[in-house]
């Protein structure tokens, strides 16, 4: 039987923590961010990047320099807003949700692009 070390089992009681990063043309920030995440010592961590169709070589940079990171590239930009404005509520850019909560309430409404309405 093949065992996956990333799941919580009686043999591996450490929960999987997924860091999901959405980026578009963020290559100037990626080296510091990803190196910082790689230096942490939590034993059951996965890093997932959603590249929102960058045109600054971000996708190739990540694949070449961080091969253990899963990268999904959108075929087009699916959520950049046209202007900055003050948010009417709390920002959802950094949030921790456990898998049970997501399973219970479902994913975020697709109306909300990243964390802006």
Protein Blocks (a to p, Z undefined) as FASTA:
>chain_A
ZZdfkbccfklmcccdddddddehilmmmmmmmmmmmmpccfbbcdddddehiaehmmmm
mmmmmmmbccdddfbdckbcfbdcddfbdcfkbccddfklmmmnopadfklghjaZZ
